[in-house]
Amino acid sequence: MSHEIVSASVLVGNTGRTTTELWVRAPDVVPAWRAGQFVIVRTDEGGERIPLTVVGVSPDDGTIRIVVQEIGKSTRDLARLRAGNTISDVCGPLGMPSEIEAFGTCVAVAGGYGSAAVLPIITALAAAGNHVIGILGARTESLLVLLDELDAACDELQVATDDGSRGQKGTVVDVLRETLARNTVDRVLAIGPMRMMQAVAELTRPEGISTVVSLNPIMVDGTGMCGACRVHIDEEVRFACVDGPEFDAHSVNYDELAARLGTYASEERIALEQSNG
Protein backbone atom coordinates (compact mmCIF):
# COMPACT_ATOMS: atom_id res chain seq x y z
CA MET A 1 0.00 0.00 0.00
CA SER A 2 1.43 3.37 -0.98
CA HIS A 3 1.33 6.32 1.38
CA GLU A 4 0.44 9.78 0.15
CA ILE A 5 2.47 12.82 1.11
CA VAL A 6 -0.12 15.35 2.23
CA SER A 7 2.25 18.28 2.62
CA ALA A 8 5.95 19.00 2.32
CA SER A 9 8.00 22.04 3.23
CA VAL A 10 11.71 22.82 3.25
CA LEU A 11 12.94 23.75 6.72
CA VAL A 12 16.59 24.28 5.77
CA GLY A 13 17.75 24.74 2.19
CA ASN A 14 20.68 25.84 0.07
CA THR A 15 23.23 24.20 2.34
CA GLY A 16 23.94 21.05 0.35
CA ARG A 17 21.94 19.14 2.96
CA THR A 18 18.33 20.24 2.63
CA THR A 19 16.07 19.40 5.59
CA THR A 20 12.44 18.80 4.70
CA GLU A 21 9.28 18.27 6.75
CA LEU A 22 6.78 15.75 5.39
CA TRP A 23 3.27 14.90 6.56
CA VAL A 24 2.58 11.37 5.33
CA ARG A 25 -0.70 9.47 5.43
CA ALA A 26 -0.16 6.44 7.70
CA PRO A 27 -3.39 5.83 9.63
CA ASP A 28 -2.19 2.51 11.08
CA VAL A 29 0.77 4.20 12.76
CA VAL A 30 -1.06 7.13 14.35
CA PRO A 31 -3.04 5.50 17.21
CA ALA A 32 -0.14 3.35 18.44
CA TRP A 33 2.65 5.95 18.29
CA ARG A 34 4.29 7.37 21.42
CA ALA A 35 7.03 9.98 21.79
CA GLY A 36 10.47 8.57 21.00
CA GLN A 37 9.31 5.96 18.50
CA PHE A 38 10.18 5.89 14.83
CA VAL A 39 9.15 4.46 11.47
CA ILE A 40 11.10 2.87 8.64
CA VAL A 41 10.17 4.16 5.20
CA ARG A 42 11.02 3.27 1.60
CA THR A 43 10.44 5.68 -1.26
CA ASP A 44 9.80 2.79 -3.68
CA GLU A 45 9.95 -1.00 -3.78
CA GLY A 46 13.64 -1.04 -4.65
CA GLY A 47 14.58 1.72 -2.22
CA GLU A 48 16.69 1.68 0.91
CA ARG A 49 14.93 1.35 4.28
CA ILE A 50 15.30 4.65 6.16
CA PRO A 51 14.59 4.94 9.92
CA LEU A 52 13.08 8.30 10.87
CA THR A 53 11.73 9.61 14.15
CA VAL A 54 8.04 10.46 14.17
CA VAL A 55 7.92 14.12 15.19
CA GLY A 56 4.15 14.20 15.63
CA VAL A 57 0.84 12.74 14.45
CA SER A 58 -2.53 14.08 13.34
CA PRO A 59 -5.40 11.75 14.30
CA ASP A 60 -7.85 13.90 12.33
CA ASP A 61 -6.42 12.92 8.95
CA GLY A 62 -4.26 9.91 9.88
CA THR A 63 -0.94 11.53 9.04
CA ILE A 64 2.47 11.40 10.67
CA ARG A 65 5.09 14.13 10.67
CA ILE A 66 8.65 13.23 9.75
CA VAL A 67 11.69 15.41 9.16
CA VAL A 68 14.39 14.19 6.80
CA GLN A 69 17.84 15.62 6.17
CA GLU A 70 19.66 14.91 2.91
CA ILE A 71 22.71 12.80 3.75
CA GLY A 72 22.88 10.14 1.05
CA LYS A 73 20.98 9.15 -2.08
CA SER A 74 17.94 7.67 -0.35
CA THR A 75 17.39 10.56 2.05
CA ARG A 76 17.91 12.99 -0.83
CA ASP A 77 15.24 11.22 -2.88
CA LEU A 78 12.83 11.29 0.06
CA ALA A 79 13.52 14.92 0.99
CA ARG A 80 12.74 16.05 -2.56
CA LEU A 81 9.24 14.57 -2.69
CA ARG A 82 6.30 16.94 -2.54
CA ALA A 83 2.58 16.92 -1.74
CA GLY A 84 0.73 14.46 -3.94
CA ASN A 85 3.70 12.14 -4.32
CA THR A 86 3.60 8.75 -2.64
CA ILE A 87 6.12 6.55 -0.87
CA SER A 88 6.01 2.78 -1.01
CA ASP A 89 6.27 1.73 2.64
CA VAL A 90 5.83 3.09 6.14
CA CYS A 91 6.53 0.53 8.87
CA GLY A 92 5.91 1.35 12.50
CA PRO A 93 5.74 2.60 15.08
CA LEU A 94 9.00 0.90 16.00
CA GLY A 95 11.25 1.00 19.05
CA MET A 96 10.47 1.63 22.68
CA PRO A 97 8.71 4.87 23.65
CA SER A 98 10.62 7.41 25.69
CA GLU A 99 10.39 7.04 29.45
CA ILE A 100 8.05 9.82 30.49
CA GLU A 101 7.37 10.58 34.14
CA ALA A 102 7.63 13.45 36.59
CA PHE A 103 11.43 13.56 36.97
CA GLY A 104 11.65 17.20 38.08
CA THR A 105 14.00 19.40 36.08
CA CYS A 106 14.89 17.93 32.70
CA VAL A 107 17.45 19.23 30.22
CA ALA A 108 17.04 18.22 26.58
CA VAL A 109 20.13 18.72 24.42
CA ALA A 110 19.70 18.66 20.64
CA GLY A 111 22.34 19.06 17.97
CA GLY A 112 21.44 19.69 14.33
CA TYR A 113 18.74 17.29 13.09
CA GLY A 114 18.30 16.10 16.70
CA SER A 115 16.00 19.06 17.34
CA ALA A 116 13.25 17.36 15.35
CA ALA A 117 13.66 14.09 17.23
CA VAL A 118 13.66 15.78 20.61
CA LEU A 119 10.52 17.91 20.08
CA PRO A 120 7.87 15.25 20.83
CA ILE A 121 9.82 14.06 23.89
CA ILE A 122 10.09 17.58 25.27
CA THR A 123 6.36 18.05 24.71
CA ALA A 124 5.58 14.82 26.59
CA LEU A 125 7.94 15.67 29.46
CA ALA A 126 6.34 19.08 29.86
CA ALA A 127 2.86 17.54 29.84
CA ALA A 128 3.99 15.21 32.65
CA GLY A 129 4.77 18.23 34.84
CA ASN A 130 8.52 18.55 34.39
CA HIS A 131 10.41 21.82 34.17
CA VAL A 132 12.07 21.47 30.78
CA ILE A 133 15.20 23.32 29.72
CA GLY A 134 16.07 22.94 26.06
CA ILE A 135 19.54 23.42 24.59
CA LEU A 136 19.62 23.62 20.80
CA GLY A 137 22.78 23.83 18.71
CA ALA A 138 23.93 24.06 15.09
CA ARG A 139 26.90 25.31 13.11
CA THR A 140 25.12 28.54 12.17
CA GLU A 141 21.71 30.19 12.64
CA SER A 142 20.35 29.13 9.24
CA LEU A 143 20.71 25.47 10.22
CA LEU A 144 18.58 25.68 13.36
CA VAL A 145 15.48 23.51 12.89
CA LEU A 146 12.05 23.96 14.56
CA LEU A 147 13.37 26.73 16.79
CA ASP A 148 10.00 28.40 17.39
CA GLU A 149 8.25 25.13 18.25
CA LEU A 150 10.98 24.11 20.66
CA ASP A 151 10.84 27.54 22.29
CA ALA A 152 7.10 27.14 22.83
CA ALA A 153 7.47 23.60 24.22
CA CYS A 154 10.25 24.39 26.74
CA ASP A 155 10.14 26.39 29.94
CA GLU A 156 13.54 27.73 28.92
CA LEU A 157 15.37 27.44 25.61
CA GLN A 158 19.06 28.18 25.11
CA VAL A 159 20.75 28.26 21.71
CA ALA A 160 24.37 27.75 20.74
CA THR A 161 25.95 28.19 17.31
CA ASP A 162 29.53 27.49 16.35
CA ASP A 163 29.88 30.90 14.71
CA GLY A 164 27.87 32.89 17.25
CA SER A 165 25.24 33.93 14.69
CA ARG A 166 22.44 33.02 17.14
CA GLY A 167 22.59 32.59 20.89
CA GLN A 168 25.87 31.72 22.57
CA LYS A 169 28.97 31.13 20.49
CA GLY A 170 30.14 27.60 21.16
CA THR A 171 28.63 24.14 21.46
CA VAL A 172 25.65 22.66 23.24
CA VAL A 173 28.09 20.96 25.61
CA ASP A 174 29.42 24.38 26.64
CA VAL A 175 25.89 25.56 27.36
CA LEU A 176 25.03 22.34 29.23
CA ARG A 177 28.08 22.78 31.46
CA GLU A 178 26.88 26.25 32.45
CA THR A 179 23.30 25.04 32.88
CA LEU A 180 24.36 22.26 35.26
CA ALA A 181 26.40 24.74 37.28
CA ARG A 182 23.39 26.91 38.06
CA ASN A 183 20.57 24.34 38.23
CA THR A 184 19.76 21.13 40.06
CA VAL A 185 19.04 18.79 37.18
CA ASP A 186 17.27 15.45 37.55
CA ARG A 187 17.38 14.15 33.99
CA VAL A 188 19.31 14.87 30.79
CA LEU A 189 18.34 13.75 27.31
CA ALA A 190 20.71 14.16 24.34
CA ILE A 191 19.93 13.59 20.67
CA GLY A 192 22.29 14.52 17.87
CA PRO A 193 25.70 13.63 16.45
CA MET A 194 27.22 10.62 18.17
CA ARG A 195 30.29 12.43 19.52
CA MET A 196 28.08 15.20 20.88
CA MET A 197 26.04 12.65 22.81
CA GLN A 198 29.24 11.08 24.12
CA ALA A 199 30.47 14.48 25.33
CA VAL A 200 27.17 15.05 27.13
CA ALA A 201 27.50 11.65 28.80
CA GLU A 202 31.03 12.40 30.02
CA LEU A 203 29.90 15.74 31.40
CA THR A 204 27.03 14.29 33.44
CA ARG A 205 28.78 11.09 34.51
CA PRO A 206 30.80 12.58 37.42
CA GLU A 207 27.65 14.24 38.76
CA GLY A 208 25.65 11.02 38.64
CA ILE A 209 22.86 12.69 36.67
CA SER A 210 20.50 10.28 34.95
CA THR A 211 21.25 10.73 31.24
CA VAL A 212 19.67 9.17 28.17
CA VAL A 213 20.82 9.24 24.54
CA SER A 214 18.90 8.25 21.43
CA LEU A 215 21.13 6.14 19.17
CA ASN A 216 21.01 6.00 15.39
CA PRO A 217 23.07 2.99 14.25
CA ILE A 218 22.54 1.43 10.84
CA MET A 219 19.18 -0.37 10.67
CA VAL A 220 17.77 -2.75 8.07
CA ASP A 221 14.59 -4.57 9.13
CA GLY A 222 13.77 -2.67 12.32
CA THR A 223 12.57 -5.80 14.13
CA GLY A 224 15.78 -7.12 15.69
CA MET A 225 16.22 -9.93 13.16
CA CYS A 226 19.13 -8.61 11.06
CA GLY A 227 21.37 -7.48 13.91
CA ALA A 228 22.69 -4.47 11.96
CA CYS A 229 21.81 -2.00 14.72
CA ARG A 230 23.45 -3.92 17.56
CA VAL A 231 25.22 -1.84 20.18
CA HIS A 232 27.03 -2.73 23.39
CA ILE A 233 25.37 -1.40 26.53
CA ASP A 234 27.33 -2.30 29.68
CA GLU A 235 29.09 -5.03 27.64
CA GLU A 236 25.75 -6.59 26.65
CA VAL A 237 24.58 -6.69 23.04
CA ARG A 238 21.36 -4.76 22.53
CA PHE A 239 19.44 -3.82 19.40
CA ALA A 240 18.56 -0.17 18.91
CA CYS A 241 15.49 -0.99 16.85
CA VAL A 242 13.70 -3.03 19.53
CA ASP A 243 15.54 -2.31 22.80
CA GLY A 244 16.04 1.39 22.03
CA PRO A 245 16.54 3.79 20.47
CA GLU A 246 17.10 5.35 23.91
CA PHE A 247 19.72 3.97 26.27
CA ASP A 248 21.57 4.96 29.43
CA ALA A 249 24.17 7.40 28.13
CA HIS A 250 26.79 6.24 30.63
CA SER A 251 26.63 2.62 29.44
CA VAL A 252 27.09 3.03 25.67
CA ASN A 253 30.25 1.88 23.88
CA TYR A 254 30.63 5.00 21.72
CA ASP A 255 33.84 3.97 19.97
CA GLU A 256 32.23 0.80 18.66
CA LEU A 257 29.17 2.77 17.60
CA ALA A 258 31.33 5.27 15.72
CA ALA A 259 33.08 2.49 13.83
CA ARG A 260 29.79 0.85 12.85
CA LEU A 261 28.29 4.12 11.63
CA GLY A 262 30.99 4.31 8.97
CA THR A 263 30.52 0.76 7.69
CA TYR A 264 28.86 1.67 4.39
CA ALA A 265 30.30 5.16 3.88
CA SER A 266 32.10 4.25 0.65
CA GLU A 267 29.05 2.48 -0.83
CA GLU A 268 26.87 5.46 0.04
CA ARG A 269 29.31 7.84 -1.62
CA ILE A 270 29.37 5.71 -4.80
CA ALA A 271 25.55 5.53 -4.92
CA LEU A 272 25.26 9.30 -4.54
CA GLU A 273 27.89 9.95 -7.22
CA GLN A 274 26.19 7.57 -9.65
CA SER A 275 22.80 9.19 -9.11
CA ASN A 276 24.32 12.63 -9.73
CA GLY A 277 26.15 11.44 -12.83
C-alpha positions in Angstrom: 0.0 0.0 0.0 1.4 3.4 -1.0 1.3 6.3 1.4 0.4 9.8 0.2 2.5 12.8 1.1 -0.1 15.3 2.2 2.2 18.3 2.6 6.0 19.0 2.3 8.0 22.0 3.2 11.7 22.8 3.2 12.9 23.7 6.7 16.6 24.3 5.8 17.8 24.7 2.2 20.7 25.8 0.1 23.2 24.2 2.3 23.9 21.1 0.3 21.9 19.1 3.0 18.3 20.2 2.6 16.1 19.4 5.6 12.4 18.8 4.7 9.3 18.3 6.8 6.8 15.8 5.4 3.3 14.9 6.6 2.6 11.4 5.3 -0.7 9.5 5.4 -0.2 6.4 7.7 -3.4 5.8 9.6 -2.2 2.5 11.1 0.8 4.2 12.8 -1.1 7.1 14.3 -3.0 5.5 17.2 -0.1 3.3 18.4 2.7 6.0 18.3 4.3 7.4 21.4 7.0 10.0 21.8 10.5 8.6 21.0 9.3 6.0 18.5 10.2 5.9 14.8 9.2 4.5 11.5 11.1 2.9 8.6 10.2 4.2 5.2 11.0 3.3 1.6 10.4 5.7 -1.3 9.8 2.8 -3.7 10.0 -1.0 -3.8 13.6 -1.0 -4.7 14.6 1.7 -2.2 16.7 1.7 0.9 14.9 1.4 4.3 15.3 4.6 6.2 14.6 4.9 9.9 13.1 8.3 10.9 11.7 9.6 14.2 8.0 10.5 14.2 7.9 14.1 15.2 4.1 14.2 15.6 0.8 12.7 14.5 -2.5 14.1 13.3 -5.4 11.8 14.3 -7.8 13.9 12.3 -6.4 12.9 8.9 -4.3 9.9 9.9 -0.9 11.5 9.0 2.5 11.4 10.7 5.1 14.1 10.7 8.7 13.2 9.7 11.7 15.4 9.2 14.4 14.2 6.8 17.8 15.6 6.2 19.7 14.9 2.9 22.7 12.8 3.8 22.9 10.1 1.0 21.0 9.2 -2.1 17.9 7.7 -0.3 17.4 10.6 2.0 17.9 13.0 -0.8 15.2 11.2 -2.9 12.8 11.3 0.1 13.5 14.9 1.0 12.7 16.1 -2.6 9.2 14.6 -2.7 6.3 16.9 -2.5 2.6 16.9 -1.7 0.7 14.5 -3.9 3.7 12.1 -4.3 3.6 8.7 -2.6 6.1 6.5 -0.9 6.0 2.8 -1.0 6.3 1.7 2.6 5.8 3.1 6.1 6.5 0.5 8.9 5.9 1.4 12.5 5.7 2.6 15.1 9.0 0.9 16.0 11.2 1.0 19.1 10.5 1.6 22.7 8.7 4.9 23.6 10.6 7.4 25.7 10.4 7.0 29.5 8.0 9.8 30.5 7.4 10.6 34.1 7.6 13.4 36.6 11.4 13.6 37.0 11.7 17.2 38.1 14.0 19.4 36.1 14.9 17.9 32.7 17.5 19.2 30.2 17.0 18.2 26.6 20.1 18.7 24.4 19.7 18.7 20.6 22.3 19.1 18.0 21.4 19.7 14.3 18.7 17.3 13.1 18.3 16.1 16.7 16.0 19.1 17.3 13.2 17.4 15.3 13.7 14.1 17.2 13.7 15.8 20.6 10.5 17.9 20.1 7.9 15.3 20.8 9.8 14.1 23.9 10.1 17.6 25.3 6.4 18.0 24.7 5.6 14.8 26.6 7.9 15.7 29.5 6.3 19.1 29.9 2.9 17.5 29.8 4.0 15.2 32.7 4.8 18.2 34.8 8.5 18.6 34.4 10.4 21.8 34.2 12.1 21.5 30.8 15.2 23.3 29.7 16.1 22.9 26.1 19.5 23.4 24.6 19.6 23.6 20.8 22.8 23.8 18.7 23.9 24.1 15.1 26.9 25.3 13.1 25.1 28.5 12.2 21.7 30.2 12.6 20.4 29.1 9.2 20.7 25.5 10.2 18.6 25.7 13.4 15.5 23.5 12.9 12.1 24.0 14.6 13.4 26.7 16.8 10.0 28.4 17.4 8.2 25.1 18.3 11.0 24.1 20.7 10.8 27.5 22.3 7.1 27.1 22.8 7.5 23.6 24.2 10.2 24.4 26.7 10.1 26.4 29.9 13.5 27.7 28.9 15.4 27.4 25.6 19.1 28.2 25.1 20.7 28.3 21.7 24.4 27.8 20.7 25.9 28.2 17.3 29.5 27.5 16.4 29.9 30.9 14.7 27.9 32.9 17.3 25.2 33.9 14.7 22.4 33.0 17.1 22.6 32.6 20.9 25.9 31.7 22.6 29.0 31.1 20.5 30.1 27.6 21.2 28.6 24.1 21.5 25.6 22.7 23.2 28.1 21.0 25.6 29.4 24.4 26.6 25.9 25.6 27.4 25.0 22.3 29.2 28.1 22.8 31.5 26.9 26.2 32.5 23.3 25.0 32.9 24.4 22.3 35.3 26.4 24.7 37.3 23.4 26.9 38.1 20.6 24.3 38.2 19.8 21.1 40.1 19.0 18.8 37.2 17.3 15.4 37.6 17.4 14.1 34.0 19.3 14.9 30.8 18.3 13.7 27.3 20.7 14.2 24.3 19.9 13.6 20.7 22.3 14.5 17.9 25.7 13.6 16.4 27.2 10.6 18.2 30.3 12.4 19.5 28.1 15.2 20.9 26.0 12.7 22.8 29.2 11.1 24.1 30.5 14.5 25.3 27.2 15.0 27.1 27.5 11.6 28.8 31.0 12.4 30.0 29.9 15.7 31.4 27.0 14.3 33.4 28.8 11.1 34.5 30.8 12.6 37.4 27.6 14.2 38.8 25.7 11.0 38.6 22.9 12.7 36.7 20.5 10.3 34.9 21.2 10.7 31.2 19.7 9.2 28.2 20.8 9.2 24.5 18.9 8.2 21.4 21.1 6.1 19.2 21.0 6.0 15.4 23.1 3.0 14.3 22.5 1.4 10.8 19.2 -0.4 10.7 17.8 -2.7 8.1 14.6 -4.6 9.1 13.8 -2.7 12.3 12.6 -5.8 14.1 15.8 -7.1 15.7 16.2 -9.9 13.2 19.1 -8.6 11.1 21.4 -7.5 13.9 22.7 -4.5 12.0 21.8 -2.0 14.7 23.5 -3.9 17.6 25.2 -1.8 20.2 27.0 -2.7 23.4 25.4 -1.4 26.5 27.3 -2.3 29.7 29.1 -5.0 27.6 25.7 -6.6 26.6 24.6 -6.7 23.0 21.4 -4.8 22.5 19.4 -3.8 19.4 18.6 -0.2 18.9 15.5 -1.0 16.8 13.7 -3.0 19.5 15.5 -2.3 22.8 16.0 1.4 22.0 16.5 3.8 20.5 17.1 5.3 23.9 19.7 4.0 26.3 21.6 5.0 29.4 24.2 7.4 28.1 26.8 6.2 30.6 26.6 2.6 29.4 27.1 3.0 25.7 30.2 1.9 23.9 30.6 5.0 21.7 33.8 4.0 20.0 32.2 0.8 18.7 29.2 2.8 17.6 31.3 5.3 15.7 33.1 2.5 13.8 29.8 0.8 12.9 28.3 4.1 11.6 31.0 4.3 9.0 30.5 0.8 7.7 28.9 1.7 4.4 30.3 5.2 3.9 32.1 4.3 0.7 29.1 2.5 -0.8 26.9 5.5 0.0 29.3 7.8 -1.6 29.4 5.7 -4.8 25.5 5.5 -4.9 25.3 9.3 -4.5 27.9 9.9 -7.2 26.2 7.6 -9.6 22.8 9.2 -9.1 24.3 12.6 -9.7 26.1 11.4 -12.8 
